[in-house]
Amino acid sequence: MKLKFSSALVAGAIVTLAALSLTACAAGGTAGSTAGSTNGASTADDSLTKVQKAGTLTVGTEGTYRPFSFHENGSGDITGYDVDVVKAVAAKLGVSATFQETQWDGIFAGLEAGRFDAIANQVSITPERTAKYVFSTPYTYSTGVIVVKADNTSITSFDSLSGKTTAQSLTSNWNTLATQSGANVQAVEGWAQSVALVEQGRVDATINDNLTFLDYKKNNDASGLKVAATTTDKSESALAFAGGSTALATAVDAALADLAADGTLTSISEKYFGADVSK
C-alpha cells in the first residue's frame, strides 16, 4: 500500500529547502548548471577544454548500484542506466567515456580532488549540493519509497518512522529524509546492504529510490518486502561537476537535449525500467 507524504513533513521540508535555496543563490549560480567557487577566487573555466584535449570524459560511479551502475554477475564491463547515459553523452561530445569506481561515501571527495570530471550515480539535485557543485539538467525523475518487511504493520507513513531504525548511506538525500522523519539511522555503504538488513529484520526499514526497488523486485525474490509509503514529490538526478565547471556542464546539457530529442534517453530508460524515467 502506498501512502502519501505527510503534510506536516512536507511543509517543514519546504521551509528548510527555501532557506537553503536562498543561501545557494547568495553564493551565485545559474539555472540548470549551478557554478560554485571553492575559494572565492575567480579562475578560468577550462573544464570542457581539458576533456576535449584528453579525448575522455572520466566519470566517478559506484559500480555496485544496480540498475544504474553495476557489473553483470559481479564481473565483466561496467553497465547500467547511468553508464549508458554517460556513454551516449560522451559520444555527443566527441570523446570516450571512462569510469572510475568509487564508494558513494567518498565520491564527492574524489570529484573535488580532480580524480574524475563528473559523477554519474543518480546524484539528486539538492540546495546543499548546488551551493558547492555544478549540475547538468536532470536525466532521471523518480519518487522515494519506504521499504519494509511484508509483515510490518507499524510503518505506514514517513511520520511513523519516528523512533524506528532505517539503514541509509550517510551522505545520501535519503538519509536526510530519514533523519527529518525522526528515524534512527544505521550507516551502510549502499542499497544492497540496506535491503539485506531489512530482510534480516536487523533494521525496520530503508528509504530509497523507487526505481531501485522495482529493479530489485524484477531480479530477486522480494516477496518478503513491501513499500510502506511513497513521497509525493519527485527527485531529479543529474551529472555532478566540480564547482566552476560551467563550460563542461553546458556542453553536457546540450548533449542531453539532443539525446532526449532523438529518443535515445527514452530507449535507455525502457531498456532498464520498461518506462521512460528521463522526463
Order of alpha helices (4+ residues) and beta strands (2+ residues): alpha-alpha-beta-beta-beta-alpha-beta-alpha-beta-alpha-beta-beta-beta-beta-alpha-beta-alpha-beta-alpha-beta-beta-alpha-alpha
